[in-house]
């Protein structure tokens, strides 16, 4: 997965993780394989329940 956070691009591999603070600009792009991603928030976002 190609992951961009605040303009910095990283290639993530299985088991990698990213911490995204509030209001940080970010995006992700799947490159060429089946990919699974997990999102988690703390505190819980009521608009995502």
SEMI-34685 format. One line per field, with one value per atom (N, C-alpha, C, O, CB): atom name; x, z, y; residue number from 1. Coordinates in steps of 0.1 Angstrom, whole numbers. Atoms other than C-alpha are relative to their C-alpha. Glycine has a CB too. Example, Ala and Ser with C-alpha at 12.3 -4.5 7.8 and 13.67 -1.06 7.14 Angstrom:
BEGIN
at (N  CA  C  O  CB  N  CA  C  O  CB)
x (9  123  9  19  -10  -9  137  -8  -3  4)
z (0  78  0  7  12  0  71  8  9  -14)
y (-12  -45  12  12  0  -11  -11  11  22  5)
i (1  1  1  1  1  2  2  2  2  2)
This chain:
BEGIN
at (N  CA  C  O  CB  N  CA  C  O  CB  N  CA  C  O  CB  N  CA  C  O  CB  N  CA  C  O  CB  N  CA  C  O  CB  N  CA  C  O  CB  N  CA  C  O  CB  N  CA  C  O  CB  N  CA  C  O  CB  N  CA  C  O  CB  N  CA  C  O  CB  N  CA  C  O  CB  N  CA  C  O  CB  N  CA  C  O  CB  N  CA  C  O  CB  N  CA  C  O  CB  N  CA  C  O  CB  N  CA  C  O  CB  N  CA  C  O  CB  N  CA  C  O  CB  N  CA  C  O  CB  N  CA  C  O  CB  N  CA  C  O  CB  N  CA  C  O  CB  N  CA  C  O  CB  N  CA  C  O  CB  N  CA  C  O  CB  N  CA  C  O  CB  N  CA  C  O  CB  N  CA  C  O  CB  N  CA  C  O  CB  N  CA  C  O  CB  N  CA  C  O  CB  N  CA  C  O  CB  N  CA  C  O  CB  N  CA  C  O  CB  N  CA  C  O  CB  N  CA  C  O  CB  N  CA  C  O  CB  N  CA  C  O  CB  N  CA  C  O  CB  N  CA  C  O  CB  N  CA  C  O  CB  N  CA  C  O  CB  N  CA  C  O  CB  N  CA  C  O  CB  N  CA  C  O  CB  N  CA  C  O  CB)
x (8  0  9  19  -10  -7  13  -8  -20  2  7  4  7  19  0  -5  8  -6  -18  -4  3  8  7  20  3  -6  14  10  20  6  -9  30  11  18  5  -11  54  -6  -16  7  5  49  9  21  1  -7  57  -7  -19  -1  5  53  -2  8  9  3  36  0  -5  -13  0  42  -9  -14  14  8  22  6  18  0  -4  23  4  5  11  -3  32  -12  -24  5  11  11  3  15  -3  -2  6  -9  -20  -4  8  -6  -3  6  8  4  -26  -7  -17  -10  6  -33  -12  -13  11  12  -65  4  14  -7  -2  -67  12  16  -1  -12  -36  -5  -13  10  4  -40  6  18  4  -5  -36  -8  -19  0  6  -44  7  18  -1  -6  -38  -3  -14  -4  3  -35  6  17  7  -4  -34  8  5  -13  -9  -5  -3  -6  14  2  -9  -4  -4  12  3  -20  -13  -17  11  12  -51  5  16  -6  -5  -48  -12  -23  4  9  -65  5  17  -2  -3  -66  -9  -21  0  8  -79  1  12  5  0  -90  -5  -14  -10  4  -93  1  11  9  0  -101  0  -6  -12  1  -96  1  11  12  12  -118  -8  -6  -8  9  -145  -8  -12  -11  7  -160  -15  -19  6  15  -198  -6  -15  -7  6  -204  4  -1  5  -4  -188  -6  -3  15  6  -209  -10  -17  -6)
z (0  0  0  8  12  0  -9  9  7  -14  -9  20  1  2  14  -1  20  12  15  -13  -12  52  1  1  13  0  52  -11  -9  13  11  18  -1  -11  -1  0  27  -4  2  14  5  8  5  5  -16  -5  23  -6  -9  16  4  11  12  19  -11  -12  38  -4  -15  6  2  40  11  20  1  -10  59  14  17  -3  -13  96  4  15  4  -2  92  5  3  -13  -5  109  -2  -3  14  1  107  11  13  -14  -9  134  -7  -11  14  7  120  11  17  -12  -9  143  -6  -18  5  5  141  -10  -9  12  11  109  -8  -15  6  9  93  -14  -15  6  14  55  -3  -1  -10  3  44  -11  -14  12  10  16  -1  3  -14  2  6  -14  -19  11  13  -27  0  4  -11  1  -32  -13  -23  0  12  -55  -9  -20  6  9  -68  6  -1  -8  -6  -43  8  12  9  -9  -23  14  19  3  -12  8  10  7  -4  -11  42  8  11  8  -9  63  11  10  -8  -12  98  4  6  11  -6  110  14  18  -8  -14  147  5  1  9  -5  165  15  21  -5  -14  200  3  0  8  -4  213  -11  -23  10  11  194  -7  0  7  7  167  -1  -7  -15  0  172  -14  -16  8  13  135  -8  -19  -8  7  126  7  3  0  -7  150  -9  -5  13)
y (-12  0  12  13  0  -12  34  10  12  6  -8  57  14  15  -6  -14  95  7  7  8  -7  115  13  13  -9  -13  152  2  8  4  -2  150  -10  -11  13  10  122  -14  -18  -1  12  90  -12  -11  -1  12  56  -12  -12  -1  13  20  -8  -12  -6  9  -1  -14  -18  4  14  -38  -7  0  -6  7  -65  2  1  -15  -2  -57  15  18  -9  -14  -20  7  3  7  -8  7  15  18  -4  -14  44  7  3  5  -8  69  13  20  2  -12  97  9  5  -3  -9  126  8  8  11  -7  147  10  18  7  -10  168  -1  8  14  2  154  -5  -14  -10  4  151  -13  -15  11  13  115  -6  -3  -9  8  91  -13  -15  7  13  55  -5  -2  -10  5  37  -15  -17  8  14  -1  -2  3  -9  1  -10  -12  -10  -1  12  -46  -13  -23  -1  13  -72  2  13  -5  -1  -80  6  2  -14  -8  -57  1  2  13  -2  -56  12  13  -13  -12  -24  0  -3  13  -1  -18  15  20  -10  -14  17  -1  -9  9  -1  25  14  21  -10  -14  57  0  -9  8  -2  69  15  21  -8  6  83  -4  0  9  5  65  12  21  -10  -10  86  -3  -14  2  3  88  0  -8  10  0  95  -13  -14  12  13  61  -12  -23  -1  11  40  -7  -16  4)
i (1  1  1  1  1  2  2  2  2  2  3  3  3  3  3  4  4  4  4  4  5  5  5  5  5  6  6  6  6  6  7  7  7  7  7  8  8  8  8  8  9  9  9  9  9  10  10  10  10  10  11  11  11  11  11  12  12  12  12  12  13  13  13  13  13  14  14  14  14  14  15  15  15  15  15  16  16  16  16  16  17  17  17  17  17  18  18  18  18  18  19  19  19  19  19  20  20  20  20  20  21  21  21  21  21  22  22  22  22  22  23  23  23  23  23  24  24  24  24  24  25  25  25  25  25  26  26  26  26  26  27  27  27  27  27  28  28  28  28  28  29  29  29  29  29  30  30  30  30  30  31  31  31  31  31  32  32  32  32  32  33  33  33  33  33  34  34  34  34  34  35  35  35  35  35  36  36  36  36  36  37  37  37  37  37  38  38  38  38  38  39  39  39  39  39  40  40  40  40  40  41  41  41  41  41  42  42  42  42  42  43  43  43  43  43  44  44  44  44  44  45  45  45  45  45  46  46  46  46  46  47  47  47  47  47  48  48  48  48  48  49  49  49  49  49)
